[in-house]
Amino acid sequence: MLSRFLIAIVAVIALASGALLIEQNLRLKHRLQVAERTLQATAPADLIGLGDSILRLSIVDEPTGVAVTAKELLRQGATVFFFYIAHCGSCEAELPDWQDYLAAARDRSSNVVFVACNREPPTPGLAALFRQGVRQLRLGKANPLRGRLRELPLIVAVDTCGIVVGVYHSVTQLPPQS
């Protein structure tokens, strides 16, 4: 009788251990799937592209530190977003072309916003553009683009709904402003 009782206890313990191992295995599989999705979301093939939306961007108005929504910027006419890092050589090399681009259509300069991807103070070239009326913004902390901006400078053109209609790496690639 005692041996049957011991066998029953061992069987219950084995079943409970098996159930715990299965549950742990399922939890680990779920974590692995989440990690794989995260890696896939930041893979080069998934960088920002045509058809993406900018509406979820976390953006801060640099001079005031106040959060700004992409919807607000779109309502104000913003359609070209220049993502840069202050003191980046290739970003700085774009500034003379930006001056030419903006000079060609001064009345439309409000549709261009510069979005810093770091917290460095602007270089003299950037400061000159900001004095000419270019809006100075910065990516916020929680941002869906953070892992997707691999090559800077990056210029993103959007339609009035915030859908990406063009991705460029130089202002000279932008279509002329009408």
C-alpha positions as CSV (number, residue, x, y, z in Angstrom):
1,M,0.0,0.0,0.0
2,L,2.8,2.3,0.9
3,S,4.6,1.6,-2.4
4,R,1.4,2.6,-4.4
5,F,1.2,5.8,-2.4
6,L,4.8,6.6,-3.1
7,I,4.3,5.8,-6.8
8,A,1.3,8.1,-6.9
9,I,3.3,10.9,-5.2
10,V,6.2,10.5,-7.7
11,A,3.7,10.5,-10.6
12,V,2.1,13.7,-9.4
13,I,5.5,15.4,-8.9
14,A,6.5,14.3,-12.4
15,L,3.3,15.6,-13.9
16,A,3.7,18.9,-12.1
17,S,7.3,19.2,-13.1
18,G,6.4,18.5,-16.7
19,A,3.7,21.1,-16.7
20,L,6.1,23.7,-15.3
21,L,8.7,22.9,-17.9
22,I,6.1,23.2,-20.7
23,E,4.9,26.5,-19.3
24,Q,8.5,27.8,-19.1
25,N,9.2,26.6,-22.6
26,L,6.1,28.5,-23.9
27,R,7.2,31.6,-22.1
28,L,10.7,31.4,-23.6
29,K,9.3,30.8,-27.1
30,H,7.1,33.9,-26.7
31,R,10.1,36.0,-25.6
32,L,12.1,34.7,-28.5
33,Q,9.4,35.7,-30.9
34,V,9.2,39.2,-29.5
35,A,13.0,39.5,-29.7
36,E,13.0,38.3,-33.3
37,R,10.2,40.9,-34.2
38,T,12.3,43.6,-32.6
39,L,15.3,42.7,-34.6
40,Q,13.3,42.5,-37.8
41,A,11.8,45.9,-37.2
42,T,15.3,47.5,-37.1
43,A,16.7,45.5,-40.0
44,P,18.0,47.6,-42.9
45,A,15.1,46.4,-45.2
46,D,12.6,47.9,-42.7
47,L,14.2,51.4,-42.6
48,I,11.7,54.3,-43.1
49,G,10.3,54.1,-46.6
50,L,7.5,55.0,-48.9
51,G,4.1,54.5,-47.4
52,D,5.3,54.8,-43.7
53,S,3.5,57.3,-41.5
54,I,5.2,59.9,-39.4
55,L,2.2,60.6,-37.2
56,R,3.6,58.7,-34.2
57,L,6.8,60.6,-34.1
58,S,7.8,62.0,-30.7
59,I,9.1,65.5,-31.5
60,V,10.2,68.3,-29.3
61,D,10.4,72.0,-30.3
62,E,14.1,72.6,-29.6
63,P,14.0,76.2,-28.5
64,T,11.1,75.8,-26.1
65,G,11.3,72.2,-25.1
66,V,7.6,71.7,-25.7
67,A,6.4,68.5,-27.3
68,V,4.9,69.0,-30.8
69,T,2.8,66.4,-32.7
70,A,3.4,65.6,-36.3
71,K,-0.3,66.4,-36.9
72,E,0.4,70.0,-35.7
73,L,3.4,70.3,-38.1
74,L,1.4,69.0,-41.0
75,R,-1.4,71.5,-40.3
76,Q,1.3,74.2,-40.3
77,G,2.4,73.0,-43.8
78,A,5.4,70.9,-43.0
79,T,6.1,68.4,-45.7
80,V,9.9,68.0,-45.7
81,F,11.7,66.6,-42.6
82,F,15.5,66.8,-42.5
83,F,16.9,64.3,-39.9
84,Y,20.4,65.2,-38.9
85,I,23.0,65.1,-36.1
86,A,24.7,68.3,-35.1
87,H,28.5,68.2,-35.8
88,C,28.1,65.3,-38.3
89,G,30.3,66.0,-41.3
90,S,27.9,64.7,-44.0
91,C,25.0,66.6,-42.4
92,E,27.1,69.8,-42.3
93,A,28.0,69.3,-46.0
94,E,24.3,69.5,-46.8
95,L,23.8,73.0,-45.3
96,P,25.0,75.1,-48.4
97,D,22.6,73.1,-50.6
98,W,19.8,73.7,-48.0
99,Q,20.5,77.4,-48.2
100,D,20.2,77.3,-52.0
101,Y,17.0,75.1,-51.8
102,L,15.3,77.5,-49.4
103,A,16.4,80.6,-51.3
104,A,14.7,79.2,-54.4
105,A,11.4,79.3,-52.6
106,R,11.5,81.6,-49.6
107,D,7.8,81.7,-49.3
108,R,7.7,77.9,-48.8
109,S,10.5,77.6,-46.3
110,S,7.8,76.9,-43.6
111,N,7.3,73.4,-45.1
112,V,10.8,72.4,-44.1
113,V,11.6,71.3,-40.6
114,F,15.0,70.2,-39.3
115,V,14.9,67.4,-36.7
116,A,18.0,66.8,-34.6
117,C,18.6,63.2,-33.6
118,N,20.9,64.3,-30.7
119,R,21.0,67.0,-28.1
120,E,24.1,68.8,-29.3
121,P,23.8,72.6,-29.8
122,P,23.5,73.6,-33.4
123,T,26.6,74.4,-35.4
124,P,27.0,78.0,-36.8
125,G,25.7,76.7,-40.2
126,L,22.6,75.3,-38.6
127,A,22.1,78.4,-36.5
128,A,22.1,80.5,-39.6
129,L,19.4,78.4,-41.2
130,F,17.3,78.6,-38.0
131,R,17.6,82.4,-38.0
132,Q,16.2,82.3,-41.6
133,G,13.1,80.7,-40.3
134,V,13.7,77.0,-40.6
135,R,11.9,75.2,-37.7
136,Q,14.3,73.5,-35.2
137,L,13.0,70.3,-33.7
138,R,14.5,67.3,-31.9
139,L,13.4,63.6,-31.7
140,G,11.8,62.8,-28.4
141,K,12.8,60.0,-26.1
142,A,10.3,57.3,-27.1
143,N,10.4,57.3,-30.8
144,P,9.5,54.7,-33.4
145,L,12.3,56.0,-35.7
146,R,15.2,55.8,-33.3
147,G,16.4,52.4,-34.5
148,R,15.4,53.0,-38.1
149,L,17.6,56.1,-38.9
150,R,20.8,54.3,-39.9
151,E,22.1,56.7,-42.5
152,L,22.1,60.4,-41.8
153,P,21.4,62.9,-43.1
154,L,18.0,61.7,-44.1
155,I,15.3,63.7,-45.8
156,V,11.7,62.5,-45.7
157,A,9.0,64.1,-47.8
158,V,5.4,63.5,-46.7
159,D,2.0,64.3,-48.0
160,T,-0.5,66.3,-46.0
161,C,-1.7,63.1,-44.2
162,G,1.8,62.3,-42.9
163,I,2.5,59.4,-45.3
164,V,6.1,59.2,-46.6
165,V,6.2,59.9,-50.4
166,G,10.0,60.3,-50.7
167,V,13.2,59.4,-48.9
168,Y,16.4,61.1,-49.8
169,H,20.0,61.4,-48.5
170,S,20.7,64.7,-50.1
171,V,18.7,67.9,-50.5
172,T,19.9,67.9,-54.2
173,Q,17.7,64.8,-54.7
174,L,14.6,66.6,-53.6
175,P,12.1,67.6,-56.3
176,P,12.1,71.4,-56.8
177,Q,9.5,73.3,-54.7
178,S,6.6,74.7,-56.7
